[in-house]
Amino acid sequence: MTRHRPSLYEAAGQAMLRAAVHTPEPAMPPWPTATAPAEEWRAWLSTVWSDTGFCRTVSQASLNLAEQVQAIIEGRTPKVRRMRRAALSTARYAIRYARRSTPYGLFAGVAPLAFDRTASVRIGDEHQVVVRPEPAGLDDVLSTWESDAARMADAEVCVNTLIYQRGRHIHVPSEGDAEFRLALSPALRLVLDLARSPVTYRQLSDKLAAEFPAVDGAARERLLGELLRVRLLRSSLRAPATVADPTNVLPPAARAQAAGLRAACDLRLDADVRLPEQVLTEVQTAASVLARLVTHPNGTPSWRRWIEQFSERYGENTPVPVDAATDPDRGVGFPAGFVTASEPPRPMSRRDRLLLELAGTAATEGNRTVALTGAVIEELEAAAGDKPHGLAPHLELAAQVHAISVAALDRGDFRLRVLTVSRSAGSMTGRFWHLFPGTETAYANLPTVDPQAELAQLSFHAGRVPADLLTRAPQALPRVVSVGEFRRPAPHVLFPRDLSVTVTDGRPQLVESATGKPLELLAPTAINFLWNNYTPPMARFLGEISRAASPQVTWFDWGAAWTLPSIPALTYRRTILTAARWKVRSRTLPARTAPLQQWADQLHAWRARFRVPERVLLAEDDQQLPLDLSRDVDLDLLRAYLDASPFGIASLHEAPPPDADGWIDGRAHSIVVPLARRS
């Protein structure tokens, strides 16, 4: 008999409901054939676009698509190929309109979620739209201001803390994983020295003039303008990530200009939803099981190698400044995969073999679902290797609640379907704290890996301008570690230069250099750190290092079995830990030139062989598009996805039952619950 284990995690912070605003998708006429004339495509788009709510929602999300559709409807776009592409994009939005809950513009929003003895659901129509300037447009405005010496005269500037020196050159991170390289001239050396802390643009220009009197004012302005353009200098016009609305720091004239920009919308739902406490119990149980089923109980291979290299070079209990430790010339650099994305091959493990056997047995027996038992969990737990030294201190779990009615919820007749697990509390909810003032204060008491460590907030700009709002979250903790931002020195602000790294008993630790006090950082950002062209390597390094030797709790990892053409769903009690999944490859289907019906016939033959249902979710990372493979439009969307895929592979997950959202009036939804390690 397997012994009962209590849940390892408990709720912490504010749970959130994510839900679609609309329930029915816009009416879509029969899908035109690939050889249909322009009039049929125009008629199809006209009918769908006549839904004013849908038209407004899509126009806010994609002005470019809205303009294309309008041009087609008005007869200003004669090319059929462009019409079909616009129709496919419109169809994707039409499906998302009512069947996806991921917050996005006016499609879906968020609301606080509570747990009580019984369930109650109220969703009204008075949703609140909160607007901020769209990041790319605001960046253009700020760049224009920064190129104007007269406007910048009283603005402050400081050196970007992400720059680094290699020989006689300074390297400055740019968009994604690109960078600028600047020769280290005497003038640049002076700028680096003078602007180490914030200084006004005028003062910096005057000091350059005093040091280099032969250089005229126009040349100085060009130099400073170029340093601002490449982001070697950060200006006070660019708000740090703890400022939710980046226009709040702008002078009145710049703020007025930004007010006319295209808006990015966040939606606070008019909703009061309470779920029964047994749903929370199921969430906590799911997190506990996933924590026991981690692939890397004591850190990823990349981090373990880095810890070994650091220990070999410096020994244990030796504080090393962060900038020295991460310098590949002076120290050990960043862990593999931080600067250039890489996926080193890993040998077949015992865990891989067990999961392959589990998936193979299910396929042989024709089972779409495998119910995990306590004994199987313990076997997989042991197969992962050494026992973990401790638990991940906190995380967030996103899931769907499947129940046909509120009454069914109250009597315990529900299923929980895990969607994803984030690296820490605040990862999915932090970007919405500004919609619920005061919510962030609950995160000040999260546990840490080291009980003696102080929890501080990591603040940084996204590596790509369009993702700027994903890193913005109000300050939740007393102290902030600022990376690559404009910040004025203050007792509560630390920079990478103020931090050191040490390793004790094989566990890395971040410490404040001046005091030796251990620190752990909370990064309330929705950006996945694995997207290394969205996250500066230094930000990721500081955000991960304190938990580098702890279990990495994520959604369930099938390991080598992920390469199989199909894998079953895994369930535990009332929870679907991971849904059934099938891989379809373009090479098994007719070429893109074949008629849709011929392509569909072959797809349906593949479905019959692998017992794939009609309703599936087309998955890419954690984004899922619901498809009904009995509809021509959905088939064409899948075909277009396969044609565009560089690998020619589509992952299809089993969709929830049609009545799964009955308890919330058929509204697409998910819940996000922050969880902390039990004391």
C-alpha positions as CSV (number, residue, x, y, z in Angstrom):
1,M,0.0,0.0,0.0
2,T,1.3,3.4,-0.9
3,R,1.4,5.8,2.0
4,H,-0.6,9.1,1.8
5,R,1.4,12.2,1.4
6,P,0.1,15.7,2.3
7,S,0.2,18.5,-0.2
8,L,3.6,20.2,-0.4
9,Y,2.2,23.6,-1.4
10,E,-0.4,26.0,-0.3
11,A,-2.0,29.1,-1.8
12,A,-0.1,32.3,-1.6
13,G,-0.9,35.7,-3.2
14,Q,-3.9,36.6,-5.3
15,A,-5.4,33.9,-7.5
16,M,-6.8,35.1,-10.8
17,L,-9.5,34.2,-13.3
18,R,-8.6,34.6,-17.0
19,A,-11.7,34.5,-19.2
20,A,-12.9,35.3,-22.7
21,V,-15.1,38.4,-22.9
22,H,-17.3,36.9,-25.6
23,T,-19.1,33.5,-25.7
24,P,-20.3,32.9,-29.3
25,E,-17.8,33.3,-32.1
26,P,-18.8,35.5,-35.0
27,A,-21.0,33.7,-37.6
28,M,-18.8,32.2,-40.3
29,P,-20.2,31.3,-43.7
30,P,-19.1,28.1,-45.5
31,W,-15.3,28.3,-46.2
32,P,-14.5,29.0,-49.8
33,T,-12.4,26.4,-51.7
34,A,-8.8,27.2,-52.6
35,T,-9.8,27.9,-56.2
36,A,-12.8,30.2,-55.2
37,P,-13.0,33.5,-57.1
38,A,-12.3,36.8,-55.3
39,E,-16.1,37.5,-54.9
40,E,-16.4,34.5,-52.6
41,W,-13.5,35.5,-50.4
42,R,-14.8,39.1,-50.2
43,A,-18.3,37.8,-49.3
44,W,-16.9,35.6,-46.6
45,L,-14.9,38.4,-45.0
46,S,-17.8,40.8,-45.3
47,T,-20.1,38.5,-43.4
48,V,-17.6,37.9,-40.6
49,W,-16.5,41.6,-40.4
50,S,-20.2,42.7,-40.1
51,D,-20.1,41.5,-36.4
52,T,-19.3,45.0,-34.9
53,G,-17.9,43.6,-31.6
54,F,-15.6,41.2,-33.4
55,C,-14.5,44.0,-35.8
56,R,-13.7,46.3,-33.0
57,T,-11.8,43.7,-31.0
58,V,-9.6,42.6,-34.0
59,S,-9.0,46.2,-35.0
60,Q,-7.6,46.9,-31.6
61,A,-5.3,43.9,-31.7
62,S,-4.1,44.1,-35.3
63,L,-4.7,47.4,-37.1
64,N,-2.8,46.1,-40.1
65,L,-5.2,43.1,-40.5
66,A,-8.2,45.4,-40.1
67,E,-6.9,47.7,-42.8
68,Q,-6.3,44.7,-45.1
69,V,-9.8,43.3,-44.6
70,Q,-11.4,46.8,-45.1
71,A,-9.4,47.2,-48.4
72,I,-10.7,43.7,-49.6
73,I,-14.3,44.5,-48.6
74,E,-14.1,47.8,-50.5
75,G,-12.6,46.2,-53.6
76,R,-9.2,47.8,-53.3
77,T,-7.3,44.5,-53.1
78,P,-7.8,42.4,-56.2
79,K,-5.4,39.5,-55.5
80,V,-7.0,36.3,-54.4
81,R,-3.9,35.1,-52.6
82,R,-3.9,38.1,-50.3
83,M,-7.7,37.7,-49.7
84,R,-7.2,34.1,-48.6
85,R,-4.3,35.0,-46.3
86,A,-6.4,37.7,-44.7
87,A,-9.3,35.3,-44.4
88,L,-7.1,32.7,-42.6
89,S,-5.9,35.4,-40.2
90,T,-9.5,36.5,-39.6
91,A,-10.6,33.0,-39.0
92,R,-7.9,32.5,-36.4
93,Y,-9.1,35.6,-34.5
94,A,-12.7,34.4,-34.9
95,I,-11.9,31.2,-33.1
96,R,-9.8,33.0,-30.4
97,Y,-12.7,35.5,-30.0
98,A,-14.8,33.0,-28.0
99,R,-12.6,30.0,-27.3
100,R,-9.4,31.2,-25.8
101,S,-8.9,32.7,-22.3
102,T,-5.3,34.0,-22.6
103,P,-5.6,37.7,-21.7
104,Y,-5.0,39.7,-24.9
105,G,-6.4,43.1,-25.8
106,L,-10.2,43.1,-25.8
107,F,-10.4,39.3,-26.4
108,A,-10.0,38.2,-22.8
109,G,-9.3,39.7,-19.4
110,V,-8.6,38.9,-15.7
111,A,-10.4,39.2,-12.4
112,P,-9.6,38.3,-8.8
113,L,-10.5,34.7,-7.9
114,A,-11.5,33.5,-4.5
115,F,-12.1,30.1,-2.9
116,D,-15.0,29.5,-0.5
117,R,-17.1,26.6,0.9
118,T,-19.4,26.8,-2.2
119,A,-19.1,28.1,-5.7
120,S,-20.7,31.3,-7.0
121,V,-20.3,32.9,-10.4
122,R,-21.3,36.4,-11.6
123,I,-19.9,37.9,-14.8
124,G,-21.3,41.3,-15.9
125,D,-20.9,43.5,-18.9
126,E,-19.1,46.5,-17.2
127,H,-15.6,45.4,-18.0
128,Q,-12.9,48.0,-17.4
129,V,-10.3,48.7,-20.1
130,V,-7.0,50.0,-18.9
131,V,-4.8,51.5,-21.7
132,R,-1.1,52.2,-22.0
133,P,0.8,53.2,-25.1
134,E,1.7,50.4,-27.4
135,P,5.4,49.8,-26.7
136,A,6.8,50.1,-30.3
137,G,5.0,53.4,-30.9
138,L,6.2,54.8,-27.5
139,D,9.7,53.7,-28.3
140,D,9.6,55.7,-31.5
141,V,8.5,58.8,-29.6
142,L,11.2,58.5,-27.0
143,S,13.9,57.8,-29.5
144,T,12.9,61.1,-31.3
145,W,13.0,63.0,-28.1
146,E,16.4,61.5,-27.2
147,S,17.8,62.7,-30.5
148,D,16.9,66.3,-29.8
149,A,19.6,67.9,-27.6
150,A,17.4,70.9,-26.7
151,R,14.6,68.6,-25.3
152,M,17.1,66.4,-23.5
153,A,19.0,69.2,-21.8
154,D,17.4,68.7,-18.4
155,A,16.8,65.0,-18.7
156,E,19.2,62.7,-16.8
157,V,21.1,59.8,-18.4
158,C,23.2,56.9,-17.0
159,V,25.3,54.1,-18.4
160,N,23.4,50.9,-19.2
161,T,24.4,48.3,-16.7
162,L,24.2,45.5,-19.4
163,I,27.2,46.8,-21.4
164,Y,30.5,45.0,-21.2
165,Q,34.1,45.5,-22.4
166,R,36.1,43.1,-24.7
167,G,39.5,44.4,-25.4
168,R,39.3,47.9,-26.9
169,H,35.5,47.7,-27.6
170,I,32.3,48.2,-25.6
171,H,29.5,45.8,-26.4
172,V,25.9,47.0,-26.0
173,P,22.9,44.6,-26.1
174,S,20.4,45.5,-28.8
175,E,17.1,44.0,-29.9
176,G,16.9,40.2,-29.4
177,D,20.3,38.7,-29.2
178,A,22.0,41.3,-31.4
179,E,24.4,43.9,-30.1
180,F,26.4,47.0,-31.0
181,R,30.1,47.2,-30.8
182,L,31.7,50.6,-30.1
183,A,35.4,51.5,-30.2
184,L,36.6,52.6,-26.7
185,S,37.6,56.2,-27.6
186,P,38.8,58.8,-25.0
187,A,35.4,60.5,-25.3
188,L,33.5,57.3,-24.7
189,R,35.8,56.5,-21.8
190,L,34.9,59.8,-20.2
191,V,31.2,59.2,-20.8
192,L,31.4,55.8,-19.1
193,D,33.1,57.4,-16.1
194,L,30.9,60.5,-15.8
195,A,27.5,58.7,-16.3
196,R,28.1,55.8,-14.0
197,S,25.5,57.4,-11.9
198,P,22.7,59.6,-13.3
199,V,23.8,63.0,-14.7
200,T,21.9,65.6,-16.7
201,Y,22.4,65.6,-20.4
202,R,23.5,69.2,-20.2
203,Q,26.1,68.5,-17.6
204,L,27.5,65.6,-19.5
205,S,27.7,67.7,-22.7
206,D,29.5,70.5,-20.8
207,K,32.1,68.2,-19.3
208,L,32.8,66.7,-22.7
209,A,33.2,70.3,-24.0
210,A,35.7,71.1,-21.2
211,E,37.7,68.0,-21.8
212,F,37.7,68.2,-25.6
213,P,37.5,71.9,-26.5
214,A,38.4,71.3,-30.1
215,V,35.2,69.3,-30.7
216,D,32.2,71.5,-31.7
217,G,28.8,71.3,-30.2
218,A,27.2,69.5,-33.1
219,A,29.7,66.7,-32.9
220,R,29.1,66.3,-29.1
221,E,25.3,66.2,-29.8
222,R,25.8,63.5,-32.4
223,L,27.9,61.4,-30.0
224,L,25.4,61.6,-27.2
225,G,22.5,61.0,-29.5
226,E,24.2,57.9,-30.9
227,L,25.0,56.6,-27.4
228,L,21.3,57.0,-26.5
229,R,20.2,55.4,-29.8
230,V,22.2,52.3,-29.2
231,R,21.2,52.2,-25.6
232,L,24.7,52.6,-24.1
233,L,23.1,55.5,-22.3
234,R,19.7,55.0,-20.7
235,S,17.7,58.2,-20.2
236,S,15.2,59.2,-17.5
237,L,12.5,59.2,-20.2
238,R,12.5,55.4,-20.1
239,A,10.7,54.3,-17.0
240,P,12.0,51.3,-15.0
241,A,9.9,48.1,-15.1
242,T,8.4,48.8,-11.6
243,V,6.5,51.7,-13.2
244,A,3.3,50.1,-14.7
245,D,2.6,53.0,-17.1
246,P,5.8,54.1,-18.7
247,T,4.3,57.5,-19.6
248,N,4.2,58.5,-15.9
249,V,7.8,59.6,-15.9
250,L,7.6,61.7,-19.0
251,P,7.6,65.5,-19.1
252,P,4.1,67.0,-19.9
253,A,4.9,67.6,-23.6
254,A,6.2,64.1,-24.2
255,R,3.2,62.7,-22.3
256,A,0.8,64.6,-24.4
257,Q,2.5,63.2,-27.5
258,A,2.3,59.7,-26.2
259,A,-1.4,60.1,-25.4
260,G,-2.1,60.1,-29.2
261,L,-0.4,56.8,-29.8
262,R,-2.1,53.5,-30.5
263,A,-3.1,51.9,-27.2
264,A,-2.3,48.5,-25.7
265,C,-5.3,47.3,-23.6
266,D,-5.6,45.3,-20.5
267,L,-9.0,44.2,-19.4
268,R,-10.3,44.0,-15.9
269,L,-13.4,41.8,-16.0
270,D,-16.6,42.7,-14.3
271,A,-16.6,39.4,-12.5
272,D,-17.0,37.9,-9.0
273,V,-16.1,34.2,-9.1
274,R,-15.6,31.9,-6.1
275,L,-14.7,28.3,-6.5
276,P,-15.2,25.6,-3.9
277,E,-12.2,25.0,-1.7
278,Q,-11.9,21.4,-3.0
279,V,-10.8,22.9,-6.3
280,L,-7.9,24.6,-4.4
281,T,-7.1,21.3,-2.8
282,E,-6.9,19.7,-6.2
283,V,-4.6,22.6,-7.4
284,Q,-2.3,22.1,-4.4
285,T,-2.2,18.3,-5.0
286,A,-1.4,18.8,-8.7
287,A,1.5,21.1,-7.8
288,S,2.8,18.6,-5.3
289,V,2.7,15.7,-7.8
290,L,4.4,17.8,-10.5
291,A,7.1,18.8,-7.9
292,R,7.7,15.1,-7.3
293,L,7.8,14.3,-11.0
294,V,10.4,16.9,-12.0
295,T,13.0,15.9,-14.6
296,H,15.9,17.7,-12.7
297,P,15.5,17.4,-8.9
298,N,18.7,19.3,-8.2
299,G,18.9,21.8,-11.1
300,T,19.3,21.6,-14.9
301,P,22.4,20.1,-16.4
302,S,23.5,23.6,-17.7
303,W,23.3,25.0,-14.2
304,R,25.0,22.0,-12.6
305,R,27.9,22.3,-15.0
306,W,28.2,26.0,-14.3
307,I,28.3,25.3,-10.5
308,E,31.0,22.8,-11.0
309,Q,33.1,25.2,-13.2
310,F,32.6,28.0,-10.6
311,S,33.7,25.7,-7.7
312,E,36.7,24.4,-9.6
313,R,37.9,28.0,-10.4
314,Y,37.1,29.8,-7.1
315,G,36.4,27.1,-4.5
316,E,33.5,27.2,-2.1
317,N,32.5,30.0,0.2
318,T,34.4,32.6,-2.0
319,P,32.3,35.6,-3.0
320,V,33.0,36.7,-6.6
321,P,31.5,39.8,-8.1
322,V,28.7,39.0,-10.5
323,D,30.3,40.9,-13.4
324,A,33.6,39.0,-13.0
325,A,31.9,35.6,-12.5
326,T,29.8,35.9,-15.7
327,D,32.7,37.3,-17.8
328,P,33.9,34.5,-20.1
329,D,37.5,35.9,-20.1
330,R,37.8,36.7,-16.4
331,G,35.4,34.1,-14.9
332,V,33.2,31.2,-16.1
333,G,30.7,33.2,-18.2
334,F,27.0,32.4,-18.2
335,P,25.5,28.9,-18.2
336,A,25.2,27.2,-21.6
337,G,22.1,28.4,-23.5
338,F,22.0,31.9,-21.9
339,V,23.7,33.8,-24.7
340,T,23.1,31.5,-27.6
341,A,20.1,29.1,-27.5
342,S,21.3,25.5,-27.3
343,E,19.8,22.2,-26.4
344,P,22.7,19.8,-25.6
345,P,22.0,16.1,-26.2
346,R,21.2,14.1,-23.1
347,P,21.7,10.4,-22.6
348,M,18.7,8.1,-22.3
349,S,17.8,8.0,-18.6
350,R,15.9,5.5,-16.5
351,R,13.1,8.0,-16.3
352,D,13.0,8.2,-20.1
353,R,12.7,4.4,-20.3
354,L,9.9,4.2,-17.8
355,L,7.9,6.9,-19.6
356,L,8.5,5.2,-23.0
357,E,7.2,2.0,-21.5
358,L,4.2,3.8,-20.1
359,A,3.3,5.6,-23.4
360,G,4.0,2.4,-25.5
361,T,1.8,0.3,-23.3
362,A,-1.0,2.8,-23.6
363,A,-0.7,2.9,-27.4
364,T,-0.7,-0.9,-27.6
365,E,-3.8,-1.2,-25.4
366,G,-5.6,1.6,-27.2
367,N,-5.8,3.8,-24.1
368,R,-5.9,7.5,-24.5
369,T,-5.5,8.1,-20.7
370,V,-3.1,6.7,-18.1
371,A,-4.2,7.1,-14.4
372,L,-1.1,7.5,-12.2
373,T,-0.9,5.7,-9.0
374,G,1.1,6.5,-6.0
375,A,3.4,3.5,-6.8
376,V,4.1,4.8,-10.3
377,I,4.8,8.3,-9.0
378,E,7.3,6.9,-6.6
379,E,9.0,4.9,-9.3
380,L,9.3,7.9,-11.6
381,E,10.5,10.0,-8.7
382,A,13.2,7.6,-7.9
383,A,14.2,7.3,-11.6
384,A,14.9,11.0,-11.9
385,G,18.1,10.6,-9.8
386,D,19.2,12.0,-6.5
387,K,16.5,13.1,-4.1
388,P,16.1,16.9,-4.2
389,H,17.7,18.9,-1.4
390,G,14.5,20.9,-1.0
391,L,11.4,22.1,-2.7
392,A,11.0,25.0,-5.1
393,P,9.9,27.8,-2.7
394,H,7.1,29.1,-4.8
395,L,5.4,28.8,-8.3
396,E,2.2,29.5,-10.1
397,L,-0.1,26.9,-11.7
398,A,-2.5,27.7,-14.5
399,A,-5.4,25.3,-15.1
400,Q,-8.9,24.9,-16.4
401,V,-11.8,23.7,-14.3
402,H,-14.1,21.4,-16.1
403,A,-17.7,21.1,-14.7
404,I,-21.1,21.1,-16.4
405,S,-22.6,23.4,-13.8
406,V,-22.1,25.3,-10.5
407,A,-24.0,22.5,-8.7
408,A,-21.7,20.0,-10.2
409,L,-18.7,22.0,-8.8
410,D,-20.2,22.0,-5.3
411,R,-20.8,18.3,-5.2
412,G,-17.2,17.7,-6.4
413,D,-18.1,16.5,-9.9
414,F,-15.3,18.4,-11.7
415,R,-11.9,17.8,-13.4
416,L,-8.8,20.1,-13.2
417,R,-6.7,20.3,-16.3
418,V,-3.2,21.7,-15.8
419,L,-2.2,24.1,-18.6
420,T,1.3,25.2,-17.4
421,V,3.4,25.8,-14.3
422,S,5.6,28.9,-14.0
423,R,9.0,29.2,-12.4
424,S,7.8,31.4,-9.5
425,A,4.9,33.2,-8.0
426,G,4.1,36.4,-9.9
427,S,5.3,35.1,-13.3
428,M,1.8,35.0,-14.8
429,T,0.0,37.3,-12.4
430,G,2.6,40.1,-11.9
431,R,1.9,41.9,-15.2
432,F,-1.7,42.4,-14.0
433,W,-1.0,43.7,-10.5
434,H,-1.6,47.3,-11.7
435,L,-5.2,46.3,-12.4
436,F,-5.7,45.4,-8.7
437,P,-3.8,47.9,-6.6
438,G,-2.5,46.4,-3.4
439,T,-2.4,42.8,-4.8
440,E,1.4,42.9,-4.9
441,T,1.8,43.3,-1.1
442,A,0.9,39.6,-0.6
443,Y,4.1,38.5,-2.3
444,A,6.4,40.1,0.3
445,N,6.1,37.0,2.5
446,L,7.0,34.3,0.0
447,P,9.5,31.7,1.3
448,T,13.1,31.5,0.0
449,V,15.4,28.6,-0.7
450,D,17.7,29.9,2.1
451,P,15.6,30.8,5.1
452,Q,18.2,33.6,5.9
453,A,17.9,35.2,2.4
454,E,16.1,38.5,1.8
455,L,13.6,38.4,-1.1
456,A,14.1,41.3,-3.5
457,Q,12.4,42.2,-6.8
458,L,14.2,41.8,-10.2
459,S,13.4,44.7,-12.5
460,F,14.6,44.8,-16.2
461,H,13.5,45.7,-19.7
462,A,12.5,43.0,-22.2
463,G,15.1,42.2,-24.8
464,R,12.6,43.2,-27.5
465,V,10.6,46.5,-27.4
466,P,7.2,44.9,-28.3
467,A,7.4,42.8,-25.1
468,D,8.0,45.8,-22.8
469,L,4.7,45.6,-21.0
470,L,5.2,41.9,-20.1
471,T,8.0,42.9,-17.7
472,R,6.2,45.7,-16.0
473,A,4.9,45.1,-12.5
474,P,4.5,47.4,-9.5
475,Q,7.1,47.2,-6.8
476,A,6.0,44.5,-4.4
477,L,9.2,44.1,-2.2
478,P,11.2,46.6,-0.2
479,R,14.3,46.3,-2.4
480,V,14.9,46.1,-6.1
481,V,17.7,44.7,-8.2
482,S,17.8,46.8,-11.4
483,V,19.3,45.5,-14.6
484,G,19.8,47.6,-17.7
485,E,17.5,50.4,-16.6
486,F,17.7,54.1,-15.8
487,R,17.6,54.2,-12.0
488,R,18.7,56.8,-9.5
489,P,20.9,55.3,-6.6
490,A,18.8,54.8,-3.5
491,P,19.1,52.6,-0.3
492,H,16.5,50.3,-1.7
493,V,18.1,49.9,-5.2
494,L,20.9,47.4,-6.0
495,F,22.7,47.0,-9.4
496,P,24.6,44.0,-10.7
497,R,27.8,45.7,-9.6
498,D,26.6,45.5,-6.0
499,L,26.2,41.7,-6.1
500,S,28.5,38.7,-5.7
501,V,28.1,35.0,-6.2
502,T,29.3,32.2,-3.9
503,V,28.8,28.5,-3.7
504,T,28.3,26.6,-0.5
505,D,27.8,22.9,-0.3
506,G,27.2,22.8,-4.0
507,R,24.4,25.4,-3.9
508,P,25.0,28.8,-5.5
509,Q,24.0,31.9,-3.7
510,L,23.6,35.6,-4.6
511,V,24.9,38.0,-1.9
512,E,25.0,41.7,-1.4
513,S,28.7,42.4,-1.7
514,A,28.8,45.2,0.9
515,T,27.1,43.2,3.7
516,G,27.4,39.5,2.6
517,K,23.6,39.2,3.1
518,P,22.1,36.5,0.9
519,L,19.5,37.6,-1.6
520,E,16.9,35.8,-3.7
521,L,15.1,37.6,-6.5
522,L,11.4,37.5,-7.5
523,A,10.9,38.2,-11.2
524,P,7.2,39.0,-11.8
525,T,7.5,38.9,-15.6
526,A,5.4,36.9,-18.1
527,I,8.5,36.4,-20.3
528,N,9.7,32.8,-20.5
529,F,13.4,33.0,-19.6
530,L,14.1,30.2,-22.1
531,W,13.4,32.8,-24.8
532,N,16.9,34.1,-24.6
533,N,16.3,36.8,-27.2
534,Y,13.6,38.3,-25.0
535,T,15.5,38.2,-21.7
536,P,19.0,39.7,-21.1
537,P,21.4,36.9,-20.0
538,M,22.2,38.9,-16.8
539,A,18.6,39.3,-15.9
540,R,18.0,35.5,-16.3
541,F,21.2,34.7,-14.4
542,L,20.2,36.8,-11.4
543,G,16.6,35.5,-11.5
544,E,17.6,31.8,-11.6
545,I,20.9,31.5,-9.6
546,S,19.4,31.2,-6.1
547,R,17.2,28.3,-7.3
548,A,19.7,26.8,-9.7
549,A,20.2,23.7,-7.5
550,S,16.5,23.3,-6.6
551,P,13.8,21.2,-8.4
552,Q,12.7,22.9,-11.6
553,V,8.9,22.5,-11.5
554,T,7.2,22.8,-14.9
555,W,4.4,21.2,-16.8
556,F,4.9,17.5,-17.0
557,D,8.0,16.6,-19.1
558,W,7.7,13.4,-21.1
559,G,11.4,13.3,-21.9
560,A,12.4,11.1,-24.8
561,A,8.7,9.9,-25.1
562,W,7.9,13.4,-26.4
563,T,9.2,12.3,-29.8
564,L,6.6,9.6,-30.2
565,P,3.7,10.2,-32.6
566,S,1.3,10.0,-29.8
567,I,1.3,10.1,-26.0
568,P,-1.6,9.5,-23.6
569,A,-3.1,11.9,-21.1
570,L,-1.8,11.5,-17.5
571,T,-4.3,11.9,-14.7
572,Y,-4.1,11.8,-10.9
573,R,-7.3,11.8,-8.9
574,R,-9.4,14.5,-10.5
575,T,-6.6,16.2,-12.3
576,I,-5.4,15.9,-15.9
577,L,-1.7,16.6,-15.4
578,T,-1.1,16.6,-19.1
579,A,-3.5,16.0,-22.0
580,A,-3.2,13.4,-24.7
581,R,-1.1,14.6,-27.6
582,W,-0.6,13.6,-31.3
583,K,2.0,14.8,-33.8
584,V,1.0,15.1,-37.4
585,R,3.8,15.7,-40.0
586,S,3.3,17.4,-43.3
587,R,5.3,14.7,-45.1
588,T,2.5,12.2,-44.3
589,L,-0.1,14.4,-46.1
590,P,-0.5,15.5,-49.7
591,A,1.5,18.5,-50.9
592,R,0.2,22.0,-50.4
593,T,-0.9,22.1,-54.1
594,A,-3.3,19.3,-53.6
595,P,-7.0,20.1,-53.2
596,L,-8.2,20.6,-49.6
597,Q,-10.6,17.7,-49.9
598,Q,-7.8,15.3,-50.9
599,W,-5.6,16.7,-48.1
600,A,-8.5,16.3,-45.6
601,D,-9.2,12.7,-46.6
602,Q,-5.6,11.8,-45.9
603,L,-5.7,13.7,-42.6
604,H,-8.9,11.8,-41.5
605,A,-7.2,8.5,-42.4
606,W,-4.3,9.5,-40.1
607,R,-6.8,10.4,-37.4
608,A,-8.5,7.0,-37.7
609,R,-5.2,5.2,-37.3
610,F,-4.2,7.1,-34.2
611,R,-7.7,7.6,-32.8
612,V,-7.5,11.4,-32.9
613,P,-10.8,13.1,-32.0
614,E,-12.4,15.8,-34.1
615,R,-11.9,18.5,-31.4
616,V,-8.3,19.3,-30.7
617,L,-6.0,22.1,-29.6
618,L,-3.2,23.2,-32.0
619,A,-0.4,23.9,-29.6
620,E,2.7,26.0,-29.9
621,D,4.6,26.5,-26.6
622,D,1.8,27.4,-24.1
623,Q,-0.5,28.9,-26.8
624,Q,-3.4,26.7,-28.0
625,L,-5.8,27.3,-30.8
626,P,-9.0,25.2,-30.6
627,L,-9.8,23.4,-33.9
628,D,-12.8,21.4,-35.0
629,L,-11.5,19.0,-37.7
630,S,-14.9,18.5,-39.1
631,R,-14.9,22.1,-40.4
632,D,-13.2,23.1,-43.6
633,V,-12.0,26.4,-42.2
634,D,-10.3,24.6,-39.3
635,L,-8.7,22.1,-41.6
636,D,-7.3,24.9,-43.8
637,L,-5.9,26.6,-40.7
638,L,-4.1,23.4,-39.7
639,R,-2.8,23.0,-43.2
640,A,-1.5,26.6,-43.3
641,Y,0.2,26.0,-40.0
642,L,2.0,22.9,-41.3
643,D,3.0,24.7,-44.5
644,A,4.5,27.5,-42.5
645,S,6.2,25.3,-39.9
646,P,10.0,25.1,-40.4
647,F,9.8,21.5,-39.2
648,G,6.5,20.5,-40.8
649,I,5.1,19.3,-37.5
650,A,1.9,20.2,-35.6
651,S,1.2,19.1,-32.1
652,L,-2.5,18.4,-31.4
653,H,-3.8,18.1,-27.9
654,E,-7.1,16.6,-26.9
655,A,-9.6,19.4,-26.4
656,P,-11.9,19.6,-23.3
657,P,-15.4,18.2,-23.5
658,P,-18.0,20.6,-25.1
659,D,-19.7,21.2,-21.8
660,A,-16.5,21.7,-19.7
661,D,-17.2,25.4,-19.3
662,G,-20.8,24.9,-18.3
663,W,-20.2,26.2,-14.8
664,I,-19.2,29.6,-16.1
665,D,-21.9,29.8,-18.8
666,G,-19.8,28.3,-21.6
667,R,-17.1,31.0,-21.3
668,A,-13.5,29.9,-22.2
669,H,-11.5,30.3,-19.0
670,S,-8.5,29.4,-16.9
671,I,-7.4,30.0,-13.4
672,V,-3.9,31.0,-12.1
673,V,-3.0,30.1,-8.5
674,P,0.2,31.3,-6.8
675,L,1.5,28.6,-4.5
676,A,4.2,28.6,-1.8
677,R,6.1,25.8,-0.1
678,R,4.4,24.7,3.1
679,S,6.2,25.7,6.2
